[in-house]
Amino acid sequence: MARAGRKTPVKKNGATPNERVSELGRVLRKISDAYLASGGKQLNRRELERKIAEYRGLR
């Protein structure tokens, strides 16, 4: 009889569960999670690039 395989955890932003995360990465993740929990929305790639250009004075 075949043994049931393990379910692999879902990746979060491309990180696998076995990868080490720095202290800064953990702090940033906590800030991001709190922002999303309070109703904030994540920017898509195009919106993010536009914001960066605005902050740099390119737009």
MMTF fields as JSON, N, C-alpha, C and O atoms, coordinates in Angstrom:
{
  "mmtfVersion": "1.0.0",
  "mmtfProducer": "UNKNOWN",
  "numBonds": 235,
  "numAtoms": 236,
  "numGroups": 59,
  "numChains": 1,
  "numModels": 1,
  "chainsPerModel": [1],
  "groupsPerChain": [59],
  "chainIdList": ["A"],
  "bondAtomList": [4, 2, 8, 6, 12, 10, 16, 14, 20, 18, 24, 22, 28, 26, 32, 30, 36, 34, 40, 38, 44, 42, 48, 46, 52, 50, 56, 54, 60, 58, 64, 62, 68, 66, 72, 70, 76, 74, 80, 78, 84, 82, 88, 86, 92, 90, 96, 94, 100, 98, 104, 102, 108, 106, 112, 110, 116, 114, 120, 118, 124, 122, 128, 126, 132, 130, 136, 134, 140, 138, 144, 142, 148, 146, 152, 150, 156, 154, 160, 158, 164, 162, 168, 166, 172, 170, 176, 174, 180, 178, 184, 182, 188, 186, 192, 190, 196, 194, 200, 198, 204, 202, 208, 206, 212, 210, 216, 214, 220, 218, 224, 222, 228, 226, 232, 230],
  "bondOrderList": [1, 1, 1, 1, 1, 1, 1, 1, 1, 1, 1, 1, 1, 1, 1, 1, 1, 1, 1, 1, 1, 1, 1, 1, 1, 1, 1, 1, 1, 1, 1, 1, 1, 1, 1, 1, 1, 1, 1, 1, 1, 1, 1, 1, 1, 1, 1, 1, 1, 1, 1, 1, 1, 1, 1, 1, 1, 1],
  "groupList": [{"groupName": "MET", "atomNameList": ["N", "CA", "C", "O"], "elementList": ["N", "C", "C", "O"], "formalChargeList": [0, 0, 0, 0], "bondAtomList": [1, 0, 2, 1, 3, 2], "bondOrderList": [1, 1, 2], "singleLetterCode": "M", "chemCompType": "L-PEPTIDE LINKING"}, {"groupName": "ALA", "atomNameList": ["N", "CA", "C", "O"], "elementList": ["N", "C", "C", "O"], "formalChargeList": [0, 0, 0, 0], "bondAtomList": [1, 0, 2, 1, 3, 2], "bondOrderList": [1, 1, 2], "singleLetterCode": "A", "chemCompType": "L-PEPTIDE LINKING"}, {"groupName": "ARG", "atomNameList": ["N", "CA", "C", "O"], "elementList": ["N", "C", "C", "O"], "formalChargeList": [0, 0, 0, 0], "bondAtomList": [1, 0, 2, 1, 3, 2], "bondOrderList": [1, 1, 2], "singleLetterCode": "R", "chemCompType": "L-PEPTIDE LINKING"}, {"groupName": "GLY", "atomNameList": ["N", "CA", "C", "O"], "elementList": ["N", "C", "C", "O"], "formalChargeList": [0, 0, 0, 0], "bondAtomList": [1, 0, 2, 1, 3, 2], "bondOrderList": [1, 1, 2], "singleLetterCode": "G", "chemCompType": "PEPTIDE LINKING"}, {"groupName": "LYS", "atomNameList": ["N", "CA", "C", "O"], "elementList": ["N", "C", "C", "O"], "formalChargeList": [0, 0, 0, 0], "bondAtomList": [1, 0, 2, 1, 3, 2], "bondOrderList": [1, 1, 2], "singleLetterCode": "K", "chemCompType": "L-PEPTIDE LINKING"}, {"groupName": "THR", "atomNameList": ["N", "CA", "C", "O"], "elementList": ["N", "C", "C", "O"], "formalChargeList": [0, 0, 0, 0], "bondAtomList": [1, 0, 2, 1, 3, 2], "bondOrderList": [1, 1, 2], "singleLetterCode": "T", "chemCompType": "L-PEPTIDE LINKING"}, {"groupName": "PRO", "atomNameList": ["N", "CA", "C", "O"], "elementList": ["N", "C", "C", "O"], "formalChargeList": [0, 0, 0, 0], "bondAtomList": [1, 0, 2, 1, 3, 2], "bondOrderList": [1, 1, 2], "singleLetterCode": "P", "chemCompType": "L-PEPTIDE LINKING"}, {"groupName": "VAL", "atomNameList": ["N", "CA", "C", "O"], "elementList": ["N", "C", "C", "O"], "formalChargeList": [0, 0, 0, 0], "bondAtomList": [1, 0, 2, 1, 3, 2], "bondOrderList": [1, 1, 2], "singleLetterCode": "V", "chemCompType": "L-PEPTIDE LINKING"}, {"groupName": "ASN", "atomNameList": ["N", "CA", "C", "O"], "elementList": ["N", "C", "C", "O"], "formalChargeList": [0, 0, 0, 0], "bondAtomList": [1, 0, 2, 1, 3, 2], "bondOrderList": [1, 1, 2], "singleLetterCode": "N", "chemCompType": "L-PEPTIDE LINKING"}, {"groupName": "GLU", "atomNameList": ["N", "CA", "C", "O"], "elementList": ["N", "C", "C", "O"], "formalChargeList": [0, 0, 0, 0], "bondAtomList": [1, 0, 2, 1, 3, 2], "bondOrderList": [1, 1, 2], "singleLetterCode": "E", "chemCompType": "L-PEPTIDE LINKING"}, {"groupName": "SER", "atomNameList": ["N", "CA", "C", "O"], "elementList": ["N", "C", "C", "O"], "formalChargeList": [0, 0, 0, 0], "bondAtomList": [1, 0, 2, 1, 3, 2], "bondOrderList": [1, 1, 2], "singleLetterCode": "S", "chemCompType": "L-PEPTIDE LINKING"}, {"groupName": "LEU", "atomNameList": ["N", "CA", "C", "O"], "elementList": ["N", "C", "C", "O"], "formalChargeList": [0, 0, 0, 0], "bondAtomList": [1, 0, 2, 1, 3, 2], "bondOrderList": [1, 1, 2], "singleLetterCode": "L", "chemCompType": "L-PEPTIDE LINKING"}, {"groupName": "ILE", "atomNameList": ["N", "CA", "C", "O"], "elementList": ["N", "C", "C", "O"], "formalChargeList": [0, 0, 0, 0], "bondAtomList": [1, 0, 2, 1, 3, 2], "bondOrderList": [1, 1, 2], "singleLetterCode": "I", "chemCompType": "L-PEPTIDE LINKING"}, {"groupName": "ASP", "atomNameList": ["N", "CA", "C", "O"], "elementList": ["N", "C", "C", "O"], "formalChargeList": [0, 0, 0, 0], "bondAtomList": [1, 0, 2, 1, 3, 2], "bondOrderList": [1, 1, 2], "singleLetterCode": "D", "chemCompType": "L-PEPTIDE LINKING"}, {"groupName": "TYR", "atomNameList": ["N", "CA", "C", "O"], "elementList": ["N", "C", "C", "O"], "formalChargeList": [0, 0, 0, 0], "bondAtomList": [1, 0, 2, 1, 3, 2], "bondOrderList": [1, 1, 2], "singleLetterCode": "Y", "chemCompType": "L-PEPTIDE LINKING"}, {"groupName": "GLN", "atomNameList": ["N", "CA", "C", "O"], "elementList": ["N", "C", "C", "O"], "formalChargeList": [0, 0, 0, 0], "bondAtomList": [1, 0, 2, 1, 3, 2], "bondOrderList": [1, 1, 2], "singleLetterCode": "Q", "chemCompType": "L-PEPTIDE LINKING"}],
  "groupTypeList": [0, 1, 2, 1, 3, 2, 4, 5, 6, 7, 4, 4, 8, 3, 1, 5, 6, 8, 9, 2, 7, 10, 9, 11, 3, 2, 7, 11, 2, 4, 12, 10, 13, 1, 14, 11, 1, 10, 3, 3, 4, 15, 11, 8, 2, 2, 9, 11, 9, 2, 4, 12, 1, 9, 14, 2, 3, 11, 2],
  "groupIdList": [1, 2, 3, 4, 5, 6, 7, 8, 9, 10, 11, 12, 13, 14, 15, 16, 17, 18, 19, 20, 21, 22, 23, 24, 25, 26, 27, 28, 29, 30, 31, 32, 33, 34, 35, 36, 37, 38, 39, 40, 41, 42, 43, 44, 45, 46, 47, 48, 49, 50, 51, 52, 53, 54, 55, 56, 57, 58, 59],
  "secStructList": [7, 7, 7, 7, 7, 7, 7, 7, 7, 7, 7, 5, 6, 6, 5, 7, 6, 6, 1, 7, 7, 7, 2, 2, 2, 2, 2, 2, 2, 2, 2, 2, 2, 2, 2, 2, 2, 6, 6, 7, 7, 7, 7, 7, 2, 2, 2, 2, 2, 2, 2, 2, 2, 2, 2, 2, 6, 7, 7],
  "xCoordList": [0.845, 0.0, 0.889, 1.871, 0.548, 1.347, 1.149, 0.05, 2.236, 2.2, 1.705, 2.083, 0.878, 0.362, 1.503, 2.302, 1.581, 2.628, 2.345, 1.206, 3.375, 3.211, 2.661, 2.965, 1.864, 1.402, 2.48, 2.962, 2.85, 3.87, 3.195, 2.161, 3.762, 3.188, 3.204, 4.064, 2.251, 2.149, 3.255, 3.552, 3.866, 4.906, 4.262, 3.148, 4.956, 4.482, 5.507, 6.624, 5.136, 6.014, 7.296, 8.369, 7.189, 8.324, 9.273, 10.217, 9.068, 9.974, 9.49, 8.303, 10.395, 10.029, 10.125, 10.865, 9.403, 9.404, 10.768, 11.013, 11.651, 12.958, 14.005, 15.102, 13.686, 14.654, 14.745, 13.748, 15.97, 16.168, 15.746, 16.01, 15.096, 14.642, 15.374, 15.459, 15.9, 16.634, 15.678, 14.46, 16.244, 15.447, 14.69, 13.514, 15.372, 14.716, 13.55, 12.49, 13.734, 12.662, 11.454, 10.316, 11.695, 10.588, 9.863, 8.635, 10.609, 9.993, 9.155, 8.029, 9.701, 8.966, 7.709, 6.671, 7.799, 6.628, 5.548, 4.365, 5.956, 4.997, 4.297, 3.085, 5.057, 4.481, 3.506, 2.411, 3.908, 3.057, 1.758, 0.681, 1.857, 0.666, -0.277, -1.492, 0.267, -0.561, -1.257, -2.426, -0.543, -1.124, -2.279, -3.341, -2.076, -3.128, -4.315, -5.461, -4.06, -5.133, -5.986, -7.164, -5.384, -6.135, -6.895, -7.486, -6.877, -7.653, -6.83, -7.39, -5.528, -4.678, -4.61, -4.9, -4.226, -4.119, -2.695, -1.983, -2.297, -0.967, -0.987, -1.985, 0.123, 0.25, 0.674, 1.434, 0.172, 0.68, 1.987, 2.391, 2.639, 3.961, 3.918, 4.792, 2.92, 2.824, 2.613, 3.245, 1.725, 1.48, 2.734, 3.048, 3.433, 4.659, 5.719, 6.353, 5.91, 6.891, 6.516, 7.389, 5.223, 4.763, 5.054, 5.518, 4.78, 5.064, 6.552, 6.936, 7.385, 8.831, 9.28, 10.092, 8.76, 9.113, 8.679, 9.408, 7.496, 7.024, 7.962, 8.338, 8.339, 9.217, 10.596, 11.235, 11.048, 12.36, 12.3, 13.332, 11.1, 10.943, 10.999, 11.276, 10.737, 10.791, 9.44, 9.351, 8.402, 7.059, 6.489, 5.364],
  "yCoordList": [-1.182, 0.0, 1.244, 1.31, 2.207, 3.426, 4.32, 4.444, 4.927, 5.834, 7.21, 7.688, 7.825, 9.155, 10.162, 10.175, 11.004, 12.02, 13.2, 13.441, 13.906, 15.105, 16.232, 16.354, 17.04, 18.256, 19.309, 19.534, 19.943, 20.987, 22.299, 22.632, 23.053, 24.349, 25.307, 25.221, 26.203, 27.186, 28.209, 28.662, 28.57, 29.605, 30.959, 31.219, 31.806, 33.168, 34.12, 34.235, 34.787, 35.709, 35.033, 35.634, 33.805, 33.121, 32.457, 31.797, 32.6, 31.996, 30.596, 30.388, 29.656, 28.314, 28.24, 29.016, 27.334, 27.27, 26.945, 27.253, 26.338, 25.961, 27.054, 26.926, 28.126, 29.207, 30.012, 30.239, 30.44, 31.274, 32.697, 33.192, 33.348, 34.721, 35.579, 35.222, 36.709, 37.597, 38.287, 38.264, 38.888, 39.633, 40.765, 40.999, 41.463, 42.531, 41.984, 42.607, 40.84, 40.219, 39.901, 40.086, 39.421, 39.12, 40.39, 40.403, 41.457, 42.734, 43.283, 43.734, 43.246, 43.751, 42.932, 43.486, 41.614, 40.747, 41.097, 41.132, 41.361, 41.709, 43.03, 43.155, 44.011, 45.3, 45.115, 45.677, 44.33, 44.076, 43.385, 43.77, 42.377, 41.657, 42.574, 42.499, 43.444, 44.381, 45.371, 45.701, 45.839, 46.777, 46.121, 46.724, 44.904, 44.193, 43.883, 43.957, 43.538, 43.236, 44.465, 44.342, 45.653, 46.88, 47.391, 48.47, 46.611, 46.996, 47.585, 47.964, 47.673, 48.191, 47.207, 46.023, 47.699, 46.793, 46.784, 47.786, 45.643, 45.54, 46.135, 46.043, 46.741, 47.271, 46.161, 45.268, 46.224, 45.286, 45.851, 46.954, 45.105, 45.513, 46.894, 47.726, 47.138, 48.416, 49.579, 50.627, 49.389, 50.436, 50.707, 51.857, 49.654, 49.803, 50.579, 51.486, 50.225, 50.933, 52.407, 53.274, 52.69, 54.078, 54.862, 56.001, 54.245, 54.91, 55.191, 56.28, 54.22, 54.404, 55.546, 56.374, 55.602, 56.682, 58.032, 59.016, 58.088, 59.343, 59.786, 60.957, 58.864, 59.206, 59.649, 60.481, 59.109, 59.481, 60.749, 61.251, 61.261, 62.48, 62.252, 63.181, 61.019, 60.715, 60.877, 60.801, 61.095, 61.28, 62.588, 62.934],
  "zCoordList": [0.0, 0.0, 0.0, 0.739, -0.814, -0.929, 0.29, 0.831, 0.693, 1.832, 1.377, 0.307, 2.175, 1.829, 1.857, 2.794, 0.832, 0.759, 1.673, 2.073, 1.984, 2.814, 1.98, 0.794, 2.6, 1.936, 2.112, 3.223, 1.036, 1.139, 1.486, 0.908, 2.423, 2.797, 1.607, 0.73, 1.598, 0.529, 0.681, 1.786, -0.444, -0.411, -0.164, -0.62, 0.55, 0.788, 0.19, 0.695, -0.86, -1.578, -2.05, -2.008, -2.49, -3.081, -2.104, -2.539, -0.819, 0.157, 0.514, 0.763, 0.537, 0.961, 2.478, 3.083, 3.097, 4.569, 5.165, 6.331, 4.403, 4.93, 4.798, 5.342, 4.086, 3.922, 5.211, 5.896, 5.525, 6.7, 6.373, 5.277, 7.312, 7.134, 8.157, 9.332, 7.703, 8.6, 9.571, 9.391, 10.582, 11.552, 10.851, 11.13, 9.939, 9.19, 8.375, 8.316, 7.754, 6.975, 7.838, 7.409, 9.059, 9.968, 10.383, 10.467, 10.644, 11.03, 9.877, 10.085, 8.669, 7.507, 7.24, 6.878, 7.417, 7.228, 8.234, 7.894, 9.49, 10.54, 10.21, 10.39, 9.729, 9.345, 8.186, 8.192, 7.2, 6.04, 6.443, 5.989, 7.285, 7.739, 8.5, 8.317, 9.356, 10.121, 9.182, 9.381, 8.167, 7.198, 6.448, 6.286, 5.996, 5.264, 6.168, 5.724, 7.428, 8.367, 8.672, 9.006, 8.556, 8.842, 7.622, 7.661, 6.537, 5.358, 4.229, 3.201, 4.388, 3.322, 2.168, 2.334, 0.998, -0.15, -0.682, -0.615, -1.207, -1.791, -3.19, -3.905, -3.567, -4.913, -5.86, -5.485, -7.103, -8.097, -8.64, -8.272, -9.503, -9.981, -10.654, -10.409, -11.491, -12.202, -11.222, -11.354, -10.242, -9.252, -8.42, -8.113, -8.067, -7.286, -8.069, -7.529, -9.329, -10.162, -10.317, -10.316, -10.448, -10.565, -9.286, -9.343, -8.127, -6.849, -6.683, -6.255, -7.017, -6.903, -7.801, -7.389, -9.029, -9.951, -9.387, -9.513, -8.766, -8.162, -7.044, -6.976, -6.174, -5.06, -5.53, -4.885, -6.63, -7.169, -8.022, -8.467, -8.248, -9.021, -10.519, -11.278, -10.957, -12.372, -13.049, -14.274, -12.282, -12.845, -12.384, -12.746]
}
